[in-house]
Amino acid sequence: MPIMSRRRWLFLSVSVLLALGGAFLWLRPEGWDQADKMSSVGGFLTGLLGIVISLRPQRDTQGGSPDTSELANTLADVVQDQWEREVTNQGLHRLESLPVRWAITTRGGLRDHPEAVFGAGATAQDESSFSGTVTDVAQQYLSLPRRRLVVLGESGSGKSVLAARLLLDLLDERQGTGPVPVLLPVRSWDPAQEHLDDWIVRELASLYYGRQEAVPRQLMREHALIPILDGLDEIARASQHQVLPAIDRATGGRWPVIVTSRVASYQEMAEVSSVLVGAAVIEIAPLDADSVVASLNRSAPVGDHRWAPVIHHLRAHPRGYLAEALSTPLMVFLAQTAYGSRQGPVTLIDSVRQLGSRQEVERALVRSLVPARYQSHPDPHHARPRAAYTAEEAEHWLGYLARHLQHSGTRDLAWWKLAHSVPRAVLGTFFLVGGGLLLGYAAASLFGTSVGIAVGVIGGTFFGFGGELVEAVFRLFGQHIDRSSPVPVHAVLRQGGRVRLLAGTLVAGSVGGMGFATALLAWRDLGAAWGSVAVVFAMTACLVMVTGLADVLRGPVHLTELTPRSILSSDRTTAALRAIGLSAGVAIGILALTRTEAGLGSAIGFGLVSALSGYGDSAWGFFILTRCWLALTGRLPLRLMAFLEDAYHRGILRQYGPVYQFRHQHLQESLAAP
């Protein structure tokens, strides 16, 4: 039988006290009127419901005890669906058609000895034969004894494309057995502060398991994963010298791992530490002119020579700015996307003649992506109509988002973190006015207008800006908390979870409502001192109940790929159920004790305050206010999620679990530029 957690015990204890107290008052025969009888019955039933919830058996995260192979197979299916969709949506299959070649790097000081990589007796000849294209990298990787690989390349050379292709091919090769490859952008890992295993577990829990770490930790412990760490060069520069030793410590120098990095950054890491033990280090070669010409011709119909002006320019200027820029798959893809119309190649040549460097050509190609993607195209009748955004609108809105990410120092566009871009005074004023009016109405129903005004002003101020007061107190003790943007629920609530959440918040709200009603009556009949004691007790009991919900209501997590839309929907559902449960519970609790017309008004007022609190303390509630403010100020559209989803389907954004990212760092930097 599993041991109950401390929070579950607290929840159970308060529930038992409520039930026993209600039963005692109900059964005591002398001197109690009907109102007391009703309140005691309410307390007994509320406490009984809390006991039932708290004693609900805790199930394993998957509803049983599956073995590691079952967990791995389930994860493999979800990961494969995710990356097949990304490859299709981002048009990566077009990049795969380019003859991108790779081979063991010839740069000194970057790789281990051949026998450590390819096995005993291996020689330099084994190294030289380890080469190929994107399509055969998986077979070559599986031939490595330790299955440890480093992929190097310049920006836009196709490292991430190769990593995605390698992941899908390895999943195809699994056939239901073997470790599961998982592709994780490694930018957020700090090797100085967190062990690699813990970071991988946390990332997988956030992506697939509702932030519950039991299953991914089991998979890590049983070596059922092949981590593909994409973008070592994006780790904070101050920590990069610790990256390779930290990977070796985590993998013991022998467990499978795949990493990607830009060449210069990896050279610096290897110089200050050492090479990755037992890993084959390959480097992606630049595209040659013949490969670029062949790719351009294949992108046009047979017999169509629209790319002839570009091909002639490349032949005439093999070391020119355009030829240098088109040496990477990313730039070839952008050229085909933006200038693939019949007159496009001529326009491209005219533009290039006015530019003075390879960097300017690359920036021009990157900037051309958004206008090309937002051209008007008819949709089939059976398709969902696409929003009609103009290229100018899209560039304006995407530019704001890019600047927001650049200012925040991240590539992750998390909808709940957009609240950072709204002045806190704006959000605080909304809750001050809304909470103050409702609190004032509730207090005026029992004590009159003057008291209602005072309670509304004081309570509304605390409701709107109490968070700032709490943060200031914590700062006095050297602590820092951030309440500017609540984190959404990283899980999809099933039917059982919704019922438990509603029942639990109803219990917590009833405790708060009865406690507050008791405090008001004690204040009126016994004076301010006893009333203050009752208020403190009521607030403490309600806090214990609400805190206990986080553990008591935890149900089995169903493995699913979390997306921006799914966690928004889940957080909205959670906020609605919490608001309904708390408001109904508070109203019932107050009515159970007061049972007067004035008490009805107070119950309605405080119930609405509880509903506002349930919504306002959620990431979804903050997001509603955030997108309204940003739309009013002309920075983003009101239907922001629809715009982001549309940008994703147009290939401007990519999706990484619950967040969006611009498809390439170059695009984010270009849009963020003034």
C-alpha positions in Angstrom: 0.0 0.0 0.0 1.6 3.3 -1.0 2.5 5.8 1.7 0.4 9.0 1.7 2.2 12.2 1.2 2.3 15.0 3.8 0.0 17.2 1.8 -2.5 14.4 1.4 -2.4 13.8 5.2 -3.1 17.5 5.8 -6.0 17.4 3.4 -7.4 14.3 5.2 -6.9 15.8 8.6 -8.9 18.9 7.9 -11.6 16.8 6.2 -11.9 14.5 9.3 -12.1 17.5 11.6 -14.9 19.0 9.5 -16.8 15.7 9.4 -16.4 15.1 13.1 -17.3 18.7 14.0 -20.4 18.6 11.8 -21.5 15.3 13.2 -21.1 16.5 16.8 -23.1 19.7 16.2 -25.8 17.8 14.4 -26.2 15.1 17.0 -26.1 17.4 20.0 -29.7 17.7 21.0 -29.9 20.8 23.1 -30.0 24.5 22.2 -29.3 24.5 18.4 -31.6 26.1 16.0 -32.3 25.0 12.4 -29.6 27.1 10.9 -27.0 25.5 13.0 -28.4 22.1 12.1 -28.1 22.9 8.4 -24.5 24.2 8.8 -23.5 21.2 10.7 -24.9 18.9 8.0 -23.0 20.9 5.4 -19.8 20.6 7.4 -20.3 16.9 7.8 -21.0 16.3 4.1 -18.1 18.5 3.0 -15.7 16.7 5.4 -17.0 13.3 4.2 -16.4 14.3 0.6 -12.9 15.4 1.4 -12.2 12.1 3.2 -13.3 10.2 0.1 -11.1 12.3 -2.2 -8.1 12.1 0.1 -8.4 8.3 0.5 -8.7 7.7 -3.2 -6.0 5.2 -4.1 -2.9 6.6 -5.8 -2.3 4.8 -9.1 0.8 4.5 -11.0 1.4 7.1 -13.7 0.3 4.7 -16.4 -2.5 3.1 -14.4 -0.5 0.0 -13.6 3.1 -1.3 -13.6 4.2 -1.7 -17.2 7.7 -2.8 -17.9 10.3 -0.6 -19.6 9.9 -2.1 -23.0 6.1 -1.2 -23.0 6.9 2.3 -21.9 9.6 2.6 -24.6 7.3 1.4 -27.4 4.6 3.8 -26.4 7.0 6.7 -26.3 8.5 5.7 -29.7 5.0 5.8 -31.3 4.4 9.3 -30.0 7.8 10.6 -30.9 7.5 9.2 -34.4 4.1 10.8 -35.0 5.5 14.1 -33.7 8.6 14.3 -36.0 6.9 12.9 -39.1 4.4 15.8 -38.8 7.2 18.3 -38.3 9.2 17.0 -41.3 6.1 17.3 -43.5 5.0 20.7 -42.1 8.4 22.3 -42.3 9.1 21.0 -45.8 12.2 19.2 -44.6 11.7 16.4 -47.1 12.7 19.0 -49.8 16.0 19.6 -47.9 16.6 15.9 -47.7 16.5 15.7 -51.5 19.6 17.8 -51.6 22.8 15.8 -52.0 24.1 16.8 -48.5 27.3 14.8 -47.8 29.1 14.2 -44.6 32.3 12.5 -43.6 34.7 12.2 -40.6 36.1 15.6 -39.9 39.7 16.2 -40.8 40.1 19.0 -38.3 42.7 18.1 -35.6 41.9 17.9 -31.9 38.2 17.1 -32.3 37.9 13.3 -32.3 39.0 10.3 -30.3 41.3 7.6 -31.7 40.0 5.2 -34.4 40.1 2.1 -32.1 38.1 3.9 -29.5 35.4 4.8 -32.0 35.3 1.9 -34.4 36.6 -0.9 -32.2 39.9 -2.7 -31.6 42.2 -2.8 -34.6 40.5 0.1 -36.4 42.7 2.3 -38.5 42.6 5.7 -40.3 41.2 3.8 -43.3 38.1 2.9 -41.3 37.6 6.6 -40.5 37.9 7.6 -44.2 35.3 5.1 -45.2 32.8 6.4 -42.6 30.9 8.9 -44.8 27.7 9.2 -46.7 24.5 11.3 -47.2 21.5 12.2 -45.1 19.6 9.1 -46.2 22.2 6.6 -45.0 23.4 8.2 -41.8 21.3 5.8 -39.7 22.9 2.7 -41.1 26.3 4.1 -40.6 25.5 5.1 -37.0 24.2 1.6 -36.2 27.6 0.3 -37.3 29.4 2.1 -34.5 30.2 -0.1 -31.5 29.4 2.5 -28.9 26.8 4.4 -31.1 28.2 7.8 -30.1 28.1 10.5 -32.8 28.9 14.2 -33.1 27.5 16.1 -36.1 29.3 19.3 -37.0 28.3 22.0 -39.5 27.9 25.6 -40.1 24.7 27.5 -39.6 22.1 26.4 -42.1 24.2 23.4 -43.2 21.4 20.9 -42.3 22.4 19.6 -38.9 18.9 19.7 -37.5 17.5 18.1 -40.7 20.1 15.3 -40.5 19.2 14.8 -36.8 15.5 14.6 -37.6 16.1 12.1 -40.4 18.4 10.1 -38.2 15.7 10.0 -35.5 13.0 8.7 -37.8 15.2 6.1 -39.5 16.3 4.8 -36.1 12.7 4.5 -35.0 12.0 2.5 -38.2 14.9 0.3 -37.4 13.7 -0.4 -33.8 11.0 -2.9 -34.8 9.6 -2.8 -31.2 12.9 -3.3 -29.4 15.9 -1.3 -28.5 16.4 2.3 -27.1 14.2 5.1 -28.3 15.8 8.2 -29.9 14.6 11.5 -28.5 15.5 14.8 -30.1 16.0 17.6 -27.6 17.2 21.1 -28.3 19.8 21.5 -25.6 19.8 25.3 -25.3 18.2 25.4 -21.8 20.7 22.9 -20.2 23.2 24.4 -17.8 25.9 21.7 -17.2 27.2 23.7 -14.2 23.9 23.5 -12.4 22.1 20.3 -13.5 23.2 16.8 -14.3 22.4 15.8 -17.9 20.2 12.9 -16.8 18.0 15.2 -14.7 17.7 17.7 -17.5 16.6 15.0 -20.0 14.1 13.6 -17.5 12.7 17.1 -16.9 12.4 17.8 -20.6 10.7 14.6 -21.4 8.3 15.0 -18.5 7.4 18.5 -19.7 7.0 17.3 -23.3 5.1 14.1 -22.9 4.2 13.2 -19.3 2.5 16.2 -17.7 5.6 17.1 -15.8 5.6 13.9 -13.9 9.1 12.4 -13.9 8.6 8.8 -12.9 8.3 7.2 -16.4 11.1 9.2 -18.1 13.4 8.5 -15.1 12.7 4.8 -15.4 13.6 5.0 -19.1 16.8 6.8 -18.3 17.7 4.4 -15.6 17.2 1.4 -17.8 19.2 3.0 -20.7 16.1 2.8 -22.9 16.8 6.2 -24.6 19.2 7.6 -27.2 19.5 11.3 -26.4 19.9 13.5 -29.6 21.2 16.8 -28.1 20.6 19.4 -30.8 22.6 22.6 -30.7 25.5 22.4 -28.1 26.7 25.8 -29.5 23.4 27.4 -28.2 24.2 26.6 -24.5 25.2 29.6 -22.5 28.8 30.5 -23.4 29.9 30.7 -19.8 29.0 27.0 -19.3 30.2 25.6 -22.7 33.6 24.5 -21.3 31.8 22.0 -19.1 29.5 20.5 -21.7 31.7 17.7 -23.1 32.9 16.4 -19.7 29.4 16.6 -18.4 28.1 14.4 -21.3 30.9 11.9 -20.7 30.1 11.7 -17.0 26.4 11.2 -17.7 26.9 8.5 -20.3 29.9 6.9 -18.7 31.8 7.3 -22.0 30.0 4.2 -23.4 26.2 4.8 -23.6 24.7 6.0 -26.9 24.4 9.7 -27.4 24.2 12.0 -30.5 25.0 15.7 -30.4 25.1 18.5 -33.0 27.0 21.7 -32.9 28.5 24.4 -35.0 32.2 23.8 -35.8 33.8 26.8 -34.1 31.9 26.3 -30.9 32.8 22.6 -30.7 36.4 23.4 -31.4 36.4 25.8 -28.4 34.8 23.2 -26.2 37.3 20.5 -27.2 40.3 22.8 -26.7 39.4 23.7 -23.1 38.3 20.2 -22.0 38.6 17.1 -24.2 36.9 15.3 -27.0 33.7 13.3 -26.5 35.0 9.8 -25.6 34.4 7.1 -28.2 32.4 9.3 -30.5 32.6 9.5 -34.3 32.8 13.2 -35.3 31.4 13.9 -38.7 31.2 17.2 -40.5 28.6 18.3 -43.1 30.2 19.5 -46.3 29.1 22.6 -48.1 27.0 22.1 -51.2 29.0 22.4 -54.5 27.8 24.3 -57.5 26.7 21.2 -59.4 24.5 20.1 -56.5 22.9 23.5 -56.2 22.2 23.7 -60.0 20.7 20.2 -60.0 18.5 21.0 -57.0 17.3 24.3 -58.7 16.4 22.4 -61.9 14.5 19.7 -60.0 12.4 22.3 -58.3 10.9 23.4 -61.7 8.9 21.3 -64.1 10.6 19.2 -66.8 11.6 21.5 -69.7 11.1 24.7 -67.6 14.3 26.8 -67.6 13.2 29.5 -65.2 16.3 29.1 -63.1 18.6 29.7 -66.1 19.5 33.3 -65.0 20.6 32.1 -61.6 22.5 29.1 -63.0 24.3 31.3 -65.5 25.2 33.7 -62.6 26.6 30.8 -60.5 28.7 29.5 -63.4 30.0 33.0 -64.2 30.8 33.8 -60.5 31.6 30.5 -58.8 33.1 32.5 -55.8 30.5 35.2 -55.8 28.3 36.2 -53.0 25.3 34.3 -54.3 27.3 31.1 -54.8 28.7 31.4 -51.3 25.3 31.9 -49.8 23.7 29.0 -51.7 26.4 26.6 -50.3 24.0 25.6 -47.5 20.7 23.7 -47.8 18.8 26.4 -45.8 19.6 29.1 -48.3 18.8 26.9 -51.3 15.5 26.1 -49.7 14.8 29.8 -49.1 15.7 30.7 -52.7 13.4 28.0 -54.1 10.6 29.1 -51.7 10.7 32.8 -52.3 11.9 33.0 -55.9 10.4 29.9 -57.4 7.9 31.7 -59.6 8.5 32.2 -63.3 9.9 35.7 -62.8 11.4 35.0 -59.4 15.0 34.0 -60.5 15.4 37.2 -62.5 14.3 39.2 -59.5 16.8 37.3 -57.3 19.7 38.2 -59.6 18.6 41.9 -59.7 18.6 41.9 -55.9 22.0 40.2 -55.6 23.7 42.8 -57.8 22.8 45.5 -55.3 24.2 43.6 -52.3 27.8 43.7 -51.2 28.5 40.5 -49.2 27.5 36.9 -48.6 25.9 38.0 -45.3 23.7 40.6 -47.1 22.5 37.9 -49.6 21.7 35.5 -46.7 19.7 38.2 -44.9 17.8 39.1 -48.0 16.9 35.4 -48.5 15.7 35.0 -44.9 13.6 38.2 -45.1 11.9 36.9 -48.3 10.4 33.9 -46.5 7.5 35.7 -44.8 6.2 37.5 -47.8 6.5 34.3 -49.9 4.6 32.3 -47.3 1.8 34.8 -46.9 0.9 34.9 -50.6 -2.8 34.3 -51.2 -3.6 30.7 -52.2 -7.1 29.2 -52.6 -8.0 26.4 -50.1 -10.0 23.3 -51.1 -13.7 23.3 -50.2 -13.2 20.5 -47.7 -10.3 22.3 -45.9 -10.7 24.5 -42.9 -10.6 28.1 -44.2 -7.3 29.8 -43.6 -7.3 33.3 -42.0 -6.6 36.0 -44.5 -3.4 37.7 -43.1 -1.5 40.0 -45.3 2.3 39.8 -45.5 2.6 43.3 -43.9 0.4 42.2 -40.9 2.3 39.0 -40.5 5.7 40.7 -40.6 4.6 43.3 -38.0 3.2 40.7 -35.6 6.0 38.2 -36.1 8.5 41.0 -35.7 7.1 41.9 -32.3 7.2 38.2 -31.2 10.8 37.9 -32.4 11.9 41.1 -30.5 10.1 39.7 -27.4 12.1 36.4 -27.7 15.4 38.3 -28.4 14.8 40.5 -25.3 14.1 37.4 -23.2 17.1 35.5 -24.5 15.2 32.5 -25.6 13.9 30.7 -28.7 10.8 29.3 -27.0 7.6 31.2 -27.7 5.5 30.1 -24.8 2.0 31.7 -24.8 1.8 32.0 -21.1 5.1 34.0 -20.9 3.7 36.8 -23.0 2.3 38.2 -19.8 5.8 39.5 -19.2 5.2 42.0 -22.0 2.2 43.6 -20.3 2.7 46.3 -17.6 1.9 44.7 -14.2 0.0 47.9 -13.4 -2.5 47.0 -16.2 -3.1 43.4 -14.9 -3.2 44.6 -11.3 -5.7 47.4 -12.0 -8.1 44.9 -13.7 -8.1 42.7 -10.5 -8.3 45.7 -8.3 -11.4 47.0 -9.9 -13.1 43.6 -10.4 -12.2 42.2 -7.0 -12.9 45.5 -5.2 -16.4 45.8 -6.7 -17.3 42.2 -5.8 -15.8 42.3 -2.3 -17.5 45.7 -1.6 -20.9 44.3 -2.7 -20.5 41.2 -0.6 -19.6 43.2 2.5 -22.3 45.8 2.0 -24.9 43.1 1.9 -24.1 42.2 5.5 -22.7 45.4 7.1 -24.0 48.4 5.0 -22.6 50.7 2.3 -19.8 52.4 4.3 -18.3 49.1 5.4 -18.7 47.8 1.8 -16.8 50.7 0.4 -14.0 50.3 2.9 -13.8 46.5 2.3 -13.9 47.1 -1.5 -11.0 49.5 -1.5 -8.8 47.6 0.9 -9.6 44.2 -0.4 -9.5 45.2 -4.1 -6.0 46.7 -3.6 -4.8 43.6 -2.0 -6.5 41.5 -4.7 -4.9 43.4 -7.5 -1.4 44.1 -6.0 -1.1 41.7 -3.2 1.4 39.7 -5.3 3.8 42.7 -5.3 3.5 42.9 -1.5 4.4 39.2 -1.2 7.3 39.5 -3.5 8.6 42.5 -1.5 8.4 40.5 1.7 10.3 37.6 0.1 13.0 40.0 -1.2 13.6 41.2 2.4 14.7 37.7 3.2 16.8 37.3 0.1 14.3 35.2 -1.8 12.8 35.7 -5.3 9.5 34.6 -6.6 7.9 35.4 -9.9 4.1 35.7 -10.1 4.0 37.7 -13.3 2.9 34.7 -15.4 1.5 31.5 -13.9 2.6 28.2 -15.5 -0.2 26.3 -17.2 -1.2 22.7 -16.4 1.2 20.6 -18.5 -1.2 17.7 -18.8 -4.4 16.7 -20.6 -7.2 16.2 -18.0 -9.2 13.1 -18.5 -12.8 12.6 -17.3 -11.7 11.3 -13.9 -9.3 14.1 -13.3 -12.1 16.7 -14.0 -14.4 15.1 -11.5 -11.7 15.0 -8.9 -10.8 18.6 -9.5 -14.3 19.9 -9.3 -15.0 17.9 -6.1 -11.8 19.0 -4.5 -12.3 22.7 -5.2 -15.9 22.4 -4.0 -14.6 21.0 -0.7 -11.9 23.7 -0.4 -14.4 26.4 -1.3 -16.9 25.2 1.3 -14.2 25.3 4.0 -13.4 28.8 3.0 -17.0 29.9 2.8 -18.1 28.4 6.1 -14.9 29.7 7.8 -15.5 33.2 6.4 -19.1 33.2 7.4 -18.1 32.1 10.9 -15.6 34.9 11.0 -18.2 37.5 10.0 -20.7 36.2 12.6 -18.0 36.1 15.3 -16.9 39.6 14.3 -20.5 40.8 14.7 -21.5 38.9 17.9 -18.2 38.4 19.7 -16.1 41.4 18.6 -13.1 42.1 16.4 -10.6 39.9 18.4 -12.5 36.7 18.0 -13.5 37.6 14.5 -9.8 38.0 13.6 -9.0 34.6 15.1 -11.8 33.0 13.1 -10.6 34.7 9.9 -7.0 33.4 10.4 -8.3 29.9 11.1 -10.6 29.9 8.0 -7.8 31.1 5.7 -5.4 28.5 7.1 -7.9 25.6 6.7 -8.7 26.7 3.1 -5.0 27.1 2.3 -4.4 23.5 3.5 -7.2 22.2 1.5 -6.2 24.0 -1.7 -2.5 23.0 -1.3 -3.5 19.4 -0.7 -5.4 19.3 -4.0 -2.1 19.4 -5.9 -1.3 15.9 -4.5 -4.8 14.5 -3.8 -6.2 15.1 -7.2 -3.2 13.8 -9.1 -4.4 11.0 -11.4 -2.7 8.7 -13.9 -0.9 10.6 -16.6 -1.6 9.4 -20.1 1.3 9.7 -22.5 0.6 12.3 -25.1 2.4 14.9 -27.1 1.7 18.2 -25.4 1.1 21.1 -27.9 0.5 24.8 -27.3 -3.2 24.3 -28.1 -3.6 21.2 -25.9 -2.2 22.8 -22.7 -4.1 26.0 -23.4 -7.3 23.9 -23.6 -6.3 21.9 -20.5 -5.5 25.1 -18.5 -8.8 26.7 -19.5 -10.7 23.6 -18.4 -8.8 23.5 -15.1 -9.4 27.2 -14.5 -13.1 26.8 -15.2 -13.6 23.8 -12.9 -11.6 25.5 -10.2 -13.7 28.7 -10.5 -16.9 26.7 -10.5 -15.9 24.6 -7.5 -14.5 27.4 -5.4 -17.4 29.8 -6.1 -20.1 27.2 -5.5 -18.3 25.9 -2.4 -17.9 29.4 -0.9 -21.5 30.3 -1.6 -22.7 27.1 -0.1 -20.5 27.5 3.0 -21.8 31.1 3.6 -25.4 30.2 3.0 -25.1 27.2 5.4 -24.3 29.5 8.3 -26.2 32.8 7.5 -29.4 31.6 5.8 -30.6 35.2 5.4 -31.4 37.5 2.5 -28.3 39.5 3.4 -26.3 36.3 3.5 -27.5 35.4 0.0 -26.1 38.7 -1.3 -22.8 38.1 0.5 -22.7 34.5 -0.8 -23.1 35.7 -4.4 -20.5 38.4 -4.0 -17.8 36.2 -2.4 -18.7 33.4 -4.7 -18.0 35.7 -7.7 -14.7 36.8 -6.1 -13.7 33.2 -5.7 -14.6 32.6 -9.4 -12.5 35.6 -10.4 -9.6 34.2 -8.3 -9.9 30.8 -9.9 -9.6 32.3 -13.3 -7.2 35.0 -12.5 -4.6 32.7 -10.9 -4.5 30.6 -14.0 -2.1 31.0 -17.0 -5.2 31.0 -19.3 -6.8 33.9 -17.3 -3.6 35.9 -17.6 -3.4 35.0 -21.3 -6.9 36.4 -22.0 -5.9 39.7 -20.4 -2.5 39.7 -22.2 -3.8 39.2 -25.7 -6.6 41.8 -25.2 -4.0 44.3 -24.1 -1.5 43.5 -26.9 -4.4 43.7 -29.5 -5.6 47.1 -28.1 -2.0 48.4 -28.4 -1.7 47.1 -32.0 1.2 44.7 -31.3 -0.6 41.3 -31.9 -3.9 40.1 -33.2 -6.7 39.4 -30.8 -7.0 35.8 -32.0 -3.4 35.2 -31.2 -3.4 31.4 -31.0 -5.1 31.2 -34.4 -2.4 33.4 -35.9 0.4 31.3 -34.3 -1.2 28.0 -35.6 -1.5 29.6 -39.0 2.2 30.6 -38.9 3.1 27.1 -37.9 1.2 25.6 -40.8 2.8 28.1 -43.2 6.3 26.9 -42.1 7.3 30.1 -40.3 7.2 28.5 -36.9 8.0 25.1 -35.7 6.5 23.3 -32.7 8.6 21.9 -29.9 6.2 20.3 -27.3 4.1 23.0 -25.7 6.0 26.0 -27.3 6.5 27.4 -30.7 9.9 28.4 -32.2 10.9 30.3 -35.3 12.0 27.6 -37.8 15.6 28.9 -37.7 17.5 31.3 -35.5 18.4 33.4 -38.6 14.6 34.1 -39.1 14.1 35.2 -35.5 17.1 37.5 -35.7 16.0 38.9 -39.0 12.5 39.7 -37.9 13.7 41.2 -34.7 16.0 43.6 -36.5 14.6 47.2 -36.8 
